[in-house]
């Protein structure tokens, strides 16, 4: 009976530890781990390594929880046999009814709430035990890792996508905390969240298709070009050369057409070439570096898909709020 009670307490502690650390792990602040790791904190560096390899920690916690549940069942069976050697209906029904609520509160609910409220401090203190458990459970976690690779073949979900999703969720939580602490204004928080939502989308979704984009030719006068720019409210106009089978040769700015005289020779500026899978943020950065040049979105084989400017992307960002 004493052995069964000791085994039960050990299994309960083990269950509480892995249940709590599993919650605390996903509540960790990656930014805080990086800063403390740079400062030389060894535990933060270890936790940061686990954060970059989440499958290893999840597999370790899964093995630990299952082992704790098996030990709990074994201790209950040993205690039941010691109290009711003859067995019976009471021996089969009463122990699970008594143990299950206690296990749920002390082994799952309470430790999860404790780690949820103080994840960084408690996870740093639990790191040595987590490392020991990861080493002891390594053969089993390796098999689980192989199983996850097999499942990825069917689900076609890459680990990088899951990590990006977790990182985006973590950054969103940081924005909410910053707003609640008074560090961010509502408009700043909304702008940042909108940037996260559309920043990874392809720029071709925001480009004006080539067939709908007004273009000028090298043979047109500056006054005609300005009239087209005013009519279609375009500050940047693509230029094509009729003598080269209407090949695109660059773009002109409406402000330059207005300031320069008609006698000045026209010198189209080069496009900022953007691929069709270029992300929204990448395209916006390139256009800003090029002083708001006109971006030319091209597909496979150099096929022209459309045009986009930094102004178009900024307006899309504001409209999405």
Secondary structure, DSSP 4 states (H G I P E B T S, - for coil): -HHHHHHHHHHHHHHHHHHHHHHHHHT--HHHHHHHHHTT-HHHHHHHHHHHTHHHHHHHHHHHHHHHHHHHHHHHHHHHHHH-TT--HHHHHHHHHHHHHHHHIIIIIHHHHHHHHSHHHHHHHHHHHHHHHHHHTHHHHHHHHHHHHHHHHHH---HHHHHHHHHHHHHHHHHHHHHHTTSS-HHHHHHHHHHHHHTTSBGGGGSEEGGGS-EEETTS-HHHHHHHHHHHT-SEEEEEEGGGTSEEEEEEEHHHHHHS-TTSPP-PBPPEEEETT-BHHHHHHHHHHTTSPEEEEE-GGG-EEEEEEHHHHHHHHHHT-
